[in-house]
Amino acid sequence: MTTTKPQDAIAMLKADHAEVHAWFEEYEGLGDRANKSKFKLVAQICQALTIHTQLEEEIFYPAVRAAGKDAEDDMVDEAVVEHASAKDLIAQLEEMDPEDDLYDAKVKVLGELIDHHVEEEEDEMFPKARKLKLDLVALGEEMAMRREELAAAA
């Protein structure tokens, strides 16, 4: 029986980032015409982002905030505001059809917002979180369990 090494929280979040980025690129490659593939892909992106933001807000950000100082608080606050913007676009997209006006534009803006957010997390927040000496494996395990709960409820 093989056991896999538990993934640390940052590695898990980075894997999510890479996966969602690939899906946004795939979306761009589907062309300008509205189709079922676009709709399914956007639904997949929205669900993944919803779970990802919830994991960060419930588990990762509070841990960073608790272990850090004012600079980390400011960084987490900005990330939460960026999440709010993403959640707003996700809610709009979930009420739309691919043939609706502005659908493609909203997907593109969501992708750009997420790219910006990811860049800040990976370049600034994650290196600082590593220096805070958080138990990233324990956080990763907690996030993995919560992800299973959220996915089952979706």
C-alpha positions as CSV (number, residue, x, y, z in Angstrom):
1,M,0.0,0.0,0.0
2,T,1.4,3.3,-1.0
3,T,0.7,6.5,0.9
4,T,1.0,9.9,-0.7
5,K,2.7,12.6,1.2
6,P,0.2,15.2,2.4
7,Q,0.3,18.3,0.3
8,D,1.1,21.6,2.0
9,A,-1.5,24.4,1.8
10,I,0.6,26.5,-0.5
11,A,1.3,23.7,-2.9
12,M,-2.5,22.9,-3.0
13,L,-3.4,26.5,-3.7
14,K,-0.8,26.8,-6.4
15,A,-2.1,23.6,-8.1
16,D,-5.6,25.1,-8.0
17,H,-4.2,28.3,-9.6
18,A,-2.5,26.4,-12.4
19,E,-5.6,24.3,-13.1
20,V,-8.0,27.3,-13.3
21,H,-5.5,29.3,-15.4
22,A,-5.4,26.4,-17.9
23,W,-9.2,26.4,-18.0
24,F,-9.3,30.1,-18.8
25,E,-6.8,29.5,-21.6
26,E,-9.0,26.6,-22.9
27,Y,-12.0,28.9,-22.8
28,E,-10.2,31.4,-25.0
29,G,-9.4,28.7,-27.5
30,L,-13.1,27.8,-27.9
31,G,-13.7,30.7,-30.2
32,D,-16.3,33.5,-30.3
33,R,-19.4,31.4,-30.8
34,A,-21.5,30.5,-27.8
35,N,-21.6,26.8,-27.3
36,K,-22.2,24.1,-24.7
37,S,-18.5,23.5,-24.2
38,K,-18.1,27.2,-23.1
39,F,-21.0,26.9,-20.7
40,K,-19.7,23.7,-19.1
41,L,-16.2,25.1,-18.8
42,V,-17.4,28.3,-17.1
43,A,-19.5,26.3,-14.7
44,Q,-16.4,24.2,-13.9
45,I,-14.3,27.4,-13.4
46,C,-17.0,29.0,-11.2
47,Q,-17.4,26.0,-9.0
48,A,-13.6,25.6,-8.6
49,L,-13.1,29.3,-7.8
50,T,-16.0,29.2,-5.3
51,I,-14.5,26.3,-3.4
52,H,-11.0,27.8,-3.7
53,T,-12.0,31.2,-2.3
54,Q,-13.9,29.6,0.5
55,L,-10.9,27.5,1.5
56,E,-8.7,30.5,1.5
57,E,-11.1,32.6,3.5
58,E,-12.1,30.0,6.0
59,I,-8.7,28.4,6.6
60,F,-5.6,29.8,4.9
61,Y,-6.2,33.6,5.4
62,P,-7.1,33.4,9.1
63,A,-3.9,31.3,9.7
64,V,-1.8,33.9,7.9
65,R,-3.5,36.7,9.7
66,A,-3.1,35.1,13.1
67,A,0.6,34.3,12.6
68,G,1.5,37.6,10.9
69,K,1.6,41.3,11.6
70,D,-0.1,44.4,10.1
71,A,1.5,43.9,6.7
72,E,0.0,40.4,6.5
73,D,-3.4,41.8,7.6
74,D,-3.3,44.4,4.8
75,M,-2.3,41.7,2.3
76,V,-5.2,39.4,3.4
77,D,-7.7,42.3,3.4
78,E,-6.8,43.1,-0.2
79,A,-7.1,39.4,-1.2
80,V,-10.6,39.3,0.4
81,V,-11.7,42.4,-1.5
82,E,-10.4,40.7,-4.8
83,H,-12.4,37.6,-3.8
84,A,-15.5,39.8,-3.5
85,S,-15.1,41.1,-7.0
86,A,-14.6,37.6,-8.3
87,K,-17.6,36.3,-6.5
88,D,-19.7,39.1,-8.0
89,L,-18.6,38.1,-11.5
90,I,-19.2,34.4,-10.8
91,A,-22.7,35.1,-9.6
92,Q,-23.4,37.1,-12.8
93,L,-22.0,34.4,-15.0
94,E,-24.0,31.7,-13.2
95,E,-27.2,33.6,-14.1
96,M,-26.2,34.0,-17.8
97,D,-26.1,31.9,-21.0
98,P,-23.1,31.9,-23.3
99,E,-25.1,33.7,-26.0
100,D,-25.9,36.6,-23.7
101,D,-24.3,40.0,-24.3
102,L,-21.2,40.5,-22.3
103,Y,-20.8,36.8,-21.3
104,D,-17.4,36.4,-23.0
105,A,-16.3,39.8,-21.7
106,K,-17.2,38.8,-18.1
107,V,-15.3,35.5,-18.4
108,K,-12.3,37.4,-19.7
109,V,-12.4,40.0,-16.9
110,L,-12.8,37.2,-14.3
111,G,-9.7,35.5,-15.8
112,E,-7.8,38.8,-15.6
113,L,-8.9,39.4,-12.1
114,I,-7.9,35.9,-11.1
115,D,-4.5,36.2,-12.8
116,H,-3.8,39.4,-10.9
117,H,-4.9,37.8,-7.6
118,V,-2.8,34.7,-8.2
119,E,0.3,36.8,-9.1
120,E,0.0,38.7,-5.8
121,E,-0.6,35.6,-3.7
122,E,2.3,33.6,-5.3
123,D,4.8,36.5,-5.4
124,E,3.9,38.2,-2.1
125,M,1.6,36.3,0.2
126,F,2.9,32.7,-0.1
127,P,6.6,33.6,0.5
128,K,5.6,35.6,3.5
129,A,3.4,32.8,4.7
130,R,6.3,30.4,4.5
131,K,8.4,32.7,6.6
132,L,5.7,32.8,9.3
133,K,6.5,29.2,10.1
134,L,2.9,28.0,9.7
135,D,2.2,24.3,9.8
136,L,1.5,24.2,6.1
137,V,1.0,20.5,5.9
138,A,-1.7,20.6,8.7
139,L,-3.3,23.5,6.9
140,G,-3.2,21.5,3.7
141,E,-4.9,18.5,5.4
142,E,-7.6,20.7,6.9
143,M,-8.2,22.4,3.5
144,A,-8.3,19.0,1.7
145,M,-11.0,17.7,4.1
146,R,-13.0,21.0,3.7
147,R,-12.7,20.8,-0.1
148,E,-14.2,17.3,0.0
149,E,-17.1,18.6,2.1
150,L,-17.7,21.6,-0.2
151,A,-17.4,19.5,-3.4
152,A,-19.9,17.0,-2.0
153,A,-22.4,19.8,-1.2
154,A,-22.0,21.4,-4.6
